[in-house]
Amino acid sequence: MKKILLIGASSFIGQSMVPRLGQDRIVATFHSTAIDDGVFFDPLEMDLADLPADLSGFSHAVLLYAMTSPAACHADAALSKRVNVKSAIRIIDGLADRGITPVFLSTEAVFDGKTGSYTEEDTPNPLFTYARQKYEVERYLNGLGKPALIARLARVYGSQAGDGTLFTDILHHLTRNQPIRCAGDQVFSPIHVEDAADALILLMEAGQTGTFHIGGPSAISKCEAVHMTVNRYTSLGGDYTADITACRLAEFDLAEPRPLNISLSVEKLRQTVDIGLQGPEEQCREIVERHFSALAKAKDG
Ligand SMILES: NC(=O)c1ccc[n+]([C@@H]2O[C@H](COP(=O)([O-])OP(=O)(O)OC[C@H]3O[C@@H](n4cnc5c(N)ncnc54)[C@H](OP(=O)(O)O)[C@@H]3O)[C@@H](O)[C@H]2O)c1
């Protein structure tokens, strides 16, 4: 593997990849969120030729940038199509011309959620705008006849307070004693952002192409994630008395339908690279414990 272009390194996942790869091996771009040693790149208006880098030494380019909010993609379908599909295809074409392998970050949500435990052999059937856009680029890559890596990511979460991901977001509600409404029928295989970054890098280092599912080792429902966090929080002395209401995903006020069980099988990933995927239970425990250690440290002054 030569150098790697990270387009949208300012993203949550990009920020985990940067330190793992090291500045010497990458060119990291941002759009509106400036990052250390990053270069400005606007995928809508600029070409790869506009980058201040000689791309001849690059083996891969990871397309991290996207409009990632499903609600925003639906609300401005024209803009999200430009960002998520048209510019991605234009960049993919530019990479193909230069012999650089595109690494496209797709989503578990390309499936319709009727069965769960999806393998790479299962046929996608996306139900909403963002997922349809991701699948459109997947199909383009599959028809291109050039090497490409399609990484279908499950829900990615982190451990940093305030990062607004799965467990840290639940913890945010607990510390404010806010009620939580969660969908018991929404099932996914969340993966820690460090594992997701490792998986992407290992697949690139192994020269893999084709489609891979990148998810955590087990499937859980949103309500299970909530109860897991509450149990840990209260067992460590946290006081949480607000209501937790389990409901159906369809009861949330969503503009588009969402798939229910989008859990992924990660067998292909495990058989291809040597990766230890951290389970949600273990990560949830660490996140809550870290919260209480930070509180204790702050108290000690
Ligand atoms: N996080 C997940 O759970 C998850 C799951 C499945 C797939 N994915 C995919 O993985 C990739 C990274 O996800 P993430 O959650 O880490 O992303 P994120 O934190 O939401 O960041 C989005 C990135 O896209 C860039 N971006 C957004 N709108 C843009 C525009 N109009 N023009 C140029 N750049 C724009 C942002 O750049 P600036 O901030 O610099 O403007 C930022 O780098 C995305 O392709 C996403 O679809 C993520």
The ligand as an ORCA input file, in Angstrom:
! r2SCAN-3c Opt
* xyz 0 1
  N     -21.063      7.135     11.206
  C     -21.782      6.075     10.851
  O     -22.456      5.448     11.694
  C     -21.767      5.609      9.409
  C     -22.447      4.413      9.092
  C     -22.452      3.999      7.761
  C     -21.784      4.717      6.788
  N     -21.135      5.864      7.132
  C     -20.434      6.621      6.081
  O     -19.092      6.838      6.495
  C     -18.647      8.131      6.040
  C     -18.164      8.931      7.223
  O     -19.245      9.042      8.148
  P     -19.111      9.956      9.441
  O     -20.272      9.653     10.319
  O     -17.746      9.817      9.997
  O     -19.304     11.386      8.783
  P     -19.575     12.787      9.513
  O     -18.878     12.827     10.828
  O     -21.036     13.061      9.470
  O     -18.816     13.819      8.557
  C     -19.298     14.095      7.279
  C     -18.136     14.452      6.389
  O     -18.641     14.832      5.113
  C     -18.164     16.129      4.776
  N     -19.225     16.834      4.070
  C     -20.517     16.919      4.410
  N     -21.192     17.661      3.514
  C     -20.282     18.044      2.602
  C     -20.358     18.846      1.423
  N     -21.498     19.395      1.011
  N     -19.230     19.046      0.723
  C     -18.066     18.508      1.140
  N     -17.917     17.754      2.227
  C     -19.032     17.532      2.949
  C     -17.799     16.810      6.084
  O     -16.765     17.752      5.853
  P     -16.614     19.114      6.689
  O     -17.106     18.833      8.076
  O     -15.156     19.435      6.615
  O     -17.474     20.088      5.959
  C     -17.284     15.611      6.903
  O     -15.942     15.348      6.582
  C     -19.834      8.761      5.309
  O     -19.703      8.518      3.935
  C     -21.023      8.004      5.864
  O     -22.089      7.988      4.936
  C     -21.100      6.332      8.419
*
